[in-house]
Every structure is written in structure tokens, then in C-alpha cells.
């Protein structure tokens, strides 16, 4: 299973977070998004904490100074193989 890479700066700012959340919602458990950005995506992580608490884990793959790469992985539901519908 390949990670879905989102070049955040290529998406118009008013649509960016909505696109990222829609992409996350389309993931199966265990799949990941990699968000590439020109700044630390702290506001996005705060939104994930508010909207998707307990549904994901994240890790920085790169932390600046010019490029940030953040991996957000959708957790599998307990007892789920990751291929069932949410």
C-alpha cells in the first residue's frame, strides 16, 4: 500500500485543509497521507486533534527549514483488518 502524497502548496489555500481531510477520510485503516509543505503544519495538526481525535497517528519525516513532510496514518479500528468500511 503506497502512501498518498499531498503537495500542500499546490492546492489553493481556501481548499487546502478540506482537501486534506477528504483525502484522510478516503483512506483505509493503516494507510497514510504524506503532507509536504513549506512551513510546519501545526494548525492542520490542531484541526486533526479536534476533528479526528483517536483516529490517527502522525510523525514528521522532515522538519524544515524549507520543507516539512508530515505523515498522518489512519488507525485501524480495533479488531479490524483495515479493509472494512468506516
Beta strands, then each sheet from edge to edge (+ up, - down):
strand 1: 4-7
strand 2: 32-37
strand 3: 56-63
strand 4: 68-74
sheet 1: 1+ 2+ 4- 3+
end
